[in-house]
Amino acid sequence: MAKKIIDTPSLEGKEAYDFLKKMEEPPTKEDLKIAKDLASLKRVVPFPD
């Protein structure tokens, strides 16, 4: 069984509000570029039948 690294942080008040607002924003051009770069690194290895 994996051991716990740290406790899950809890957000309250303004910190929680700011986090949720950030999550609702559309992705930026930089976010889209990072996602595209990560997708290009994906490799599919076919298994023989």
C-alpha positions as CSV (number, residue, x, y, z in Angstrom):
1,M,0.0,0.0,0.0
2,A,1.3,3.5,-0.9
3,K,2.1,5.7,2.0
4,K,0.5,9.1,2.4
5,I,2.8,12.0,1.4
6,I,0.9,14.9,3.0
7,D,-2.6,15.5,4.2
8,T,-5.0,17.0,1.6
9,P,-5.1,20.7,2.1
10,S,-8.5,22.2,2.8
11,L,-9.5,25.6,1.3
12,E,-11.8,28.0,3.2
13,G,-13.1,31.5,2.6
14,K,-11.4,33.7,0.0
15,E,-8.8,31.1,-0.8
16,A,-11.5,28.6,-1.8
17,Y,-13.4,31.3,-3.7
18,D,-10.3,32.3,-5.7
19,F,-9.5,28.6,-6.5
20,L,-13.0,27.9,-7.7
21,K,-13.1,31.0,-9.9
22,K,-9.7,30.0,-11.4
23,M,-11.1,26.5,-12.2
24,E,-14.1,28.1,-14.0
25,E,-11.9,30.2,-16.4
26,P,-11.3,28.9,-19.9
27,P,-7.9,27.6,-20.6
28,T,-5.2,30.1,-21.7
29,K,-3.2,29.9,-24.8
30,E,-0.3,28.6,-22.7
31,D,-2.5,25.9,-21.1
32,L,-3.6,24.8,-24.6
33,K,0.0,24.7,-25.8
34,I,1.1,22.5,-22.8
35,A,-1.9,20.2,-23.4
36,K,-0.9,19.9,-27.1
37,D,2.7,19.2,-26.2
38,L,1.7,16.5,-23.7
39,A,-0.6,14.9,-26.2
40,S,2.2,14.7,-28.8
41,L,4.3,12.7,-26.2
42,K,1.7,10.0,-25.9
43,R,2.7,6.7,-27.5
44,V,0.4,3.9,-28.5
45,V,2.0,0.4,-28.5
46,P,-0.2,-2.2,-30.3
47,F,-0.4,-5.6,-28.8
48,P,-0.2,-8.6,-31.2
49,D,-3.4,-10.5,-31.7
